[in-house]
């Protein structure tokens, strides 16, 4: 969706930010939400509260570093089934509002 998690060294906390590198890379092999007819989430209009944005940022960062590269250990805060499930529900919510609603389709049921 053009988002990524960022760990701010100064505040020692996670923030959800736009992944501008991905947005501007049309030769990448990633499929972006706008290529499917949707819209990129705009930080000024996100329907996430600060706690939800932080949770999603932490899970994104964990997935990017620890799981994808198997090179880092990560904060236990984002390693529980409950946290990953909550993040997945937030992604579903954003997919619905930024893709399915935009293309006037009903989001399929996801069996979790």
RONURO-936887 format. One line per field, with one value per residue: residue in one letter; x, y, z of N, C-alpha, C in turn. Coordinates in steps of 0.2 Angstrom, whole numbers. Example, Ala and Ser with C-alpha at 12.3 -4.5 7.8 and 13.67 -1.06 7.14 Angstrom:
<tordrens>
residuo	c(a s)
n.c1	c(66 64)
n.c2	c(-28 -11)
n.c3	c(39 35)
ca.c1	c(62 68)
ca.c2	c(-22 -5)
ca.c3	c(39 36)
c.c1	c(66 64)
c.c2	c(-16 0)
c.c3	c(39 39)
</tordrens>
This chain:
<tordrens>
residuo	c(x x x x x x x x x x x x x x x x x x x x x x x x x x x x x x x x x x x x x x x x x x x x x x x x x x x x x x x x x x x x x x x x x x x x x x x x x x x x x x x x x x x x x x x x x x x x x x x x x x x x x x x x x x x x x x x x)
n.c1	c(4 11 16 27 36 45 59 62 76 79 67 65 55 41 35 23 25 25 31 41 51 46 34 39 45 43 48 50 46 36 18 8 -5 -12 -10 -19 -31 -34 -31 -17 -14 -16 -7 -13 -26 -28 -37 -32 -29 -16 -11 -14 -8 6 7 5 16 27 25 26 40 46 42 49 63 67 59 60 74 80 90 90 86 71 61 51 38 31 30 19 5 -7 -4 1 -11 -20 -14 -15 -29 -30 -24 -32 -44 -39 -36 -49 -55 -46 -44 -55 -67 -64 -64 -76 -81 -85 -76 -69 -73 -62 -54 -48)
n.c2	c(-6 6 9 10 4 13 15 27 33 44 46 33 25 18 23 25 27 34 25 31 27 16 20 28 19 12 2 -9 -25 -26 -25 -11 -3 7 2 -7 0 6 18 26 26 41 50 61 58 45 32 27 27 34 23 12 15 14 1 -6 -1 -6 -20 -20 -16 -26 -37 -33 -33 -44 -56 -56 -56 -63 -59 -51 -49 -46 -34 -40 -35 -35 -48 -57 -68 -61 -48 -48 -53 -42 -32 -37 -37 -23 -20 -27 -18 -6 -10 -13 0 8 1 -9 -1 10 5 1 -12 -27 -32 -48 -61 -65 -79 -82)
n.c3	c(0 -1 11 26 40 52 63 74 80 89 97 100 96 85 69 57 40 24 10 0 -9 -14 -20 -30 -39 -53 -60 -52 -45 -37 -34 -34 -24 -32 -45 -46 -46 -35 -22 -15 3 12 23 30 30 36 43 55 72 83 91 83 71 76 80 68 61 69 66 52 51 58 50 38 42 51 48 34 31 40 49 60 78 86 94 107 109 97 93 96 93 94 92 78 72 75 68 55 53 53 41 32 34 29 15 11 12 4 -8 -12 -10 -17 -30 -31 -27 -18 -4 -3 9 22 27 42)
ca.c1	c(0 15 18 32 37 51 61 65 82 78 61 65 48 40 30 21 27 25 37 41 55 42 29 42 48 38 51 50 42 30 12 5 -12 -14 -10 -25 -37 -35 -28 -12 -17 -14 -6 -17 -33 -28 -42 -29 -27 -9 -9 -15 -2 12 7 6 23 31 24 29 47 48 42 54 70 68 57 62 81 82 96 89 81 66 57 45 31 28 31 14 0 -12 -2 1 -18 -23 -11 -18 -35 -29 -22 -39 -48 -36 -37 -56 -56 -42 -45 -61 -72 -63 -66 -84 -81 -85 -70 -70 -72 -55 -54 -42)
ca.c2	c(0 11 11 6 5 17 16 33 33 49 45 26 22 16 27 22 32 33 22 35 24 11 24 31 14 9 -4 -14 -31 -25 -22 -6 -3 11 -1 -11 4 9 24 26 29 48 51 66 55 39 31 24 31 33 17 7 16 12 -6 -8 1 -11 -26 -19 -16 -33 -41 -31 -35 -50 -61 -56 -57 -68 -56 -47 -51 -40 -32 -45 -32 -36 -55 -61 -69 -56 -42 -49 -53 -35 -29 -40 -34 -16 -20 -28 -12 -1 -13 -11 7 11 -2 -11 4 14 1 -1 -20 -30 -36 -55 -63 -68 -84 -81)
ca.c3	c(0 -1 18 29 47 53 70 76 85 94 101 102 94 79 66 50 35 17 7 -6 -13 -18 -24 -36 -42 -58 -63 -46 -46 -32 -37 -29 -24 -37 -51 -45 -47 -28 -20 -9 9 13 30 33 30 38 48 60 78 84 93 78 67 79 80 61 59 72 63 46 52 60 44 34 44 55 44 27 30 45 51 66 83 86 100 109 108 90 91 98 88 95 88 71 70 75 62 49 53 51 34 29 34 24 9 10 11 -1 -14 -14 -10 -23 -37 -30 -26 -11 -2 -1 16 23 33 46)
c.c1	c(4 17 24 33 44 52 65 70 81 73 61 58 47 34 29 21 25 31 38 46 51 37 32 45 44 42 52 45 36 24 9 -2 -15 -14 -16 -32 -38 -31 -23 -15 -13 -13 -11 -24 -33 -33 -39 -28 -20 -7 -9 -9 4 12 8 13 28 31 27 37 49 48 48 61 70 65 59 70 84 89 96 84 77 63 51 38 27 28 25 9 -5 -10 -2 -6 -21 -20 -14 -25 -35 -28 -28 -43 -45 -37 -44 -57 -52 -41 -52 -67 -71 -65 -73 -85 -82 -79 -72 -69 -65 -56 -48 -41)
c.c2	c(6 14 7 8 8 17 22 33 38 48 37 23 21 21 24 28 30 30 25 31 19 14 26 26 10 3 -10 -19 -31 -23 -18 -6 2 7 -6 -7 8 16 23 29 36 49 56 63 48 38 27 29 30 26 12 8 14 4 -9 -6 -4 -18 -26 -20 -23 -38 -40 -33 -42 -56 -62 -58 -62 -65 -53 -50 -45 -39 -37 -42 -34 -44 -60 -62 -64 -50 -42 -50 -46 -31 -31 -37 -26 -15 -22 -22 -7 -4 -12 -4 11 7 -4 -6 8 11 -1 -9 -21 -34 -43 -56 -67 -73 -84 -86)
c.c3	c(0 6 21 37 48 61 71 81 91 99 103 101 87 76 59 46 28 14 0 -11 -17 -22 -31 -41 -47 -61 -58 -48 -41 -36 -32 -30 -29 -44 -51 -46 -40 -28 -14 -3 10 20 33 33 33 43 54 66 79 86 88 73 69 78 72 59 62 68 56 46 54 54 39 35 46 50 37 26 35 48 58 71 84 93 101 108 102 88 94 93 88 91 81 69 70 69 55 48 51 43 30 28 29 17 7 8 5 -8 -16 -14 -16 -30 -37 -31 -19 -9 0 6 16 29 36 52)
</tordrens>
